[in-house]
Amino acid sequence: MLGCEKNNKNIQQLVAINPLSYTDVAFSSIKDTVFVSTYSGRISKRIKEQDKEELLIQLKDEVYSLQYSDKQNLVIASTLKSGILFIDVHTGEIKKTLQIKKDTWLNSIFLSKDDNYLIGFDTKGNNHIWDLNNDYKKLDFKKELPNSFIRYVDKLGAFYYQTQGKYIKWNPTDKRIEKEYKISGKLVDINDNGDFLLLNFNEFRMFNSKADSLEFKNKHPYYIYKYSNGDTVHDPYQLKLTAARFTMDKIYTSSLDQSIRVWNKIDGTLIDEWYLHNATISDIDISKNQKQLVSVDLKGEIRFWDLK
């Protein structure tokens, strides 16, 4: 989300207009229930078909990213000034704080699927890796992997670092490189087959890691401009993508164009488009059973989508 101090100031100006802007969303159950965060420091529970939020905690800080730990039953929040917070979902109590240097912050955090590792890198390019099963021990591989940025940790605990037009798959236990992939873009998801889903501004890429080849890349084909009288027109502009996720047979992408697009995972053909949001979609998440998608936007709207 935020990449520099200038961008942060722009967001703060936005908050002055609309403090309800959702920054992130994370499922807390198989379906219908999620946690959401705002730039104004609110973390709440949202349940499908209920209009009101259930406030978990109100922070005097900006919240950028959320993860939910099913194993610990905690919400994990990345903030501007307070570091990384571990919050009890029943009481709203802050159970643990991981400190970050005062002049930087983490725009996004990622929790491994087994809840063992929390990762991310800060606005100054420093990697942060915590071993949650080992008293939150900080792991540091900058000597072995200089000038690289950690992007992902898969279900088997392998780390993925981005550096100089390639990705490195790193085994943290043996401290060795397992494989290198010549692919660029921001790695946002890896499916059970080991395929990569990457974002590159207004384009998403599907990379077959086993074949070590790019399967396809694509953009949203147009932007739907909505007039005040209800009329719409297709403008041939491809705006920046904000999020992307895999399911077993599909890819879902969201954009500044306020849409969610549904793509065939095999060949990248466009299957469907959803245009019910009236503001930029800031994030999406897929439930663990892959039967529901949730989306949030910068006007504080949330939508649940049941998937086929």
N, C-alpha and C positions, 0 to 999 in steps of 0.2 A: 504494500500500500504506500507507505511513506518511504522515500529514499533519501531525503536530505532535509536540512533545517528549513529551507525555503518552502518545500512542499508541506511541511508541518504547519507553517504559518498560514498557508492557504487553507488547510483543513480547519484550523482554528477559526478562521473567518467564516467558513461554512457552518461550523457549530453555532456561531453567534446567530445565524439565520435559522438553523434547524438542528437543535440539540438532540433530536430523535433519530438522527442518522445512524443506521446500523452499520457496524464495522465488520462483524463476523458472526457466524452461526455454527453450532455443533450439535449433532444429535446426542441425546442422553439416554435413548431407549431404542428399541427396534424400529419404532415409527411414532409419529404424532407429537413427540415432545422434544424440544430443543432448548439450548441456552443461547442467548443473544447478547451482544455487547454494543455500546455506543461510544462515540468520541467524548461524550459528556460524563463517562465513568460509570454508567449504569450496566449491571449484569443481571439479566432476568431470565426466568423460565417462560417459554411460550408453548402453549398446547393448542393443537389444531382445533378450529371451530370455537375457540375462546378468544374474545376480543381483548381482554385485559391481560397484562403481564403479571407474573408473580415475581416481585423484586427479590433478588438474592442478596445483592449488596450494592450500595452507592459509594463509589470511590471519588475522592477529590483528585482525579487524575484522568488522563485519556487512556482508553482501552483500545488496542489495535487488533489483537488476535486471541482466539479462544481454542482450547482443546478440552475434551472431557475424558477423564480417566475412569473407566468402568471398574477397574481393579481396586482403585482407592476411593471411588465415589467422590471425586473432587473435580471442580472446574479449575483449569489452569489458564491464567490470563497474563498477557504481555502488555505492559503499560509504559507510558512515557517516562515517568519519574520514580515509580515505586518498584521497578524491577519485574520479576516474574512471581505471580501470586498463586498459591494453591488454596482454594476456597472450598470449604465443606458445603455440599449441596443441600444439606438439611438445615444447618444453622446460619450459614453465611459467614462463618468465622474463618479468618485467614489462618490456616494451619502452618504454612511455610512460606518464606520469602527467599527468592534467589536474587541477590543483589547484582546490578549491572552498573558499570561506571556512569557517573552522573551526566557526562556529556554525550551519552549515546543511549540507544534503546533498540529493541528488536521489533521490527515491523510485523513479523510473522514467526510463529513457532509451530513445530510439528512433533507429534507424539507417535512413537512407533506403535504398531498394531498390537504388540504384546504389552504395551504400557511400560516397557523397560527403560526407554531412552526418550529424552526431550531434547530437541535440537533447534538451531536457528543461527543466523548471523546478524550482527548489529549494523547500525548505519555507518560504522567506520570499517566494516569488512572483517571484524573479528568473529571467528567461529565460537559457538557455545554448544557444548554437549554435556548433558548431565546423565549420570547413571542412577536412575531413580531407585534401583534395588540395592544400591551400595552407598547408602547415606548421602544421596545426591552428589556423589563425587563428580568433580569436573574432569572431563577427559580432554587431552590436548595432543593433537597430532600435527601441529604446524611444522615441526622439524621434518617429519616424514612427508607431509603434503603441503609444502609452502605455496603461497599465492593461490589458494583454492578456497572455495566457498561450499560449505555443506548445505545440501538442498533437501535430502530425503533419507529416511531409514526404512528398509523394507521389513516384511513380516519375519524374516529370519535374522534380523539384526545387522544386516550389512548397511554401511553408510555409502552415500553417493555424493561425491564432490564434483563441483564444476570448476574447470580451469582451462583457459586457452583453447577454446573450441572443442573441448571434449569433456566427457564425464569419467570419473574414476570410481569403480566399485571397490570399497575398502573393507577389509575384515578387521574389526577393532580388537578381536580376541588374539588373533595371530599377528596383528600389525603388519598386514601385507596387502598389496594390490591384487584383487582377484581378476579384474578385467578392466579394459579401457574401451570407451565408446566414442567414436568421432561424431558427435552430435552437439548442436548448440541450442540455446533457448532455456527457459526456466522450467525445471522439472517440477511438476505439480502432482503427479500421480503415477503409480506403478500398479498394474493389475496382477492377478494371480498367475498369469502366463509370463510375467516379467516384462511386458511391454511398457514403454515409456510414453507418457503424455506430457508434452512440453508447450509452453507459451512463448511466443516471440512477437510482442506488441499486438498487432491485430491478426495474428496467424497462430493456429495450433498445429502441432506436429505429432504424428503417431509413429513411434520408432519400435521396430521389432528387435529386441535386444539379443534374442537367440540367433537370428539371421544377421544381426549387426547391420541393419539397413533401415532406411526411412521408408515406411509403407506409403504414407501420403501426408500432405499438408493442405490446410484449407483456411478460408476466411468466411466470416459472415457475408453473404452475397450482397446485402444492401441494408440501409437504415430506413426504417419506416418513420417518416415525419408525420406527426399528428397535428392537424389544424384545430383551432378552438371550436369550429363548427362540427367537429367529428370526422371530417374528411381526412384521408391519409394519402401519402404519396411515397413511392419507393425512390430513395436517393441512393445512387451507386457509390456510397462511401463505406469503407470498412474501418470502423472505429476500434479502439483498443479492447482486447479481451480482458476480462477481470478474473475469471475462474474457469476451470475445466475439471471434469471428473469422469472416470470410467465406471461403467457397469459391465456385466458379463458380455453383452453384445452391442452396447451403444457407448457413445461419447456425448457428454453434455457440456456446452460452453455458454458462458454469459459474457455480456459486453456492456460498454458504455452506451450502446444503442438501446438499452433497456429490455433486451430480448434474451431468451434462452433458446438455443438451437440444439436439435437432436440429430446425431449423425450415426450412420452405420459404421461400426467398428472395423468391419472387414475391408471396405473399400472407400470409406470417407464420404459417401453420398449423403446429402441432406434428407432427413426423414420428416422432420416437423420443426415448427417454430412457434414459440409461445411469447405473446406480446401483451401480457396483463399488467406488468409493472409500469409505473408512471415516473420512474426515476432510475438512475444508474444502479444496476445490480452490483452490490459490493462483494457478495460471496454466495456460494452454493455449497451444499453438503449432501451426501448420499447416505442413507441409512445402511446399517451393517448387513441387512438382508437384501439390499439393493432393490427394494420395492417402493421406496419413497425418496423424493428429492425435496429439499427445502431451499428457498431463496429469500434473500433480504436486500433491501435497497437503502439509498441515502435519504429517503423521506420517511423512514421508519415503517415501511410496509414489509410484511412477511407472507409468503405463500407456500403451501404444501402441495406437492404434485405426486399423485399416486402413479407409479410406473407400471407398464405392462411387462 
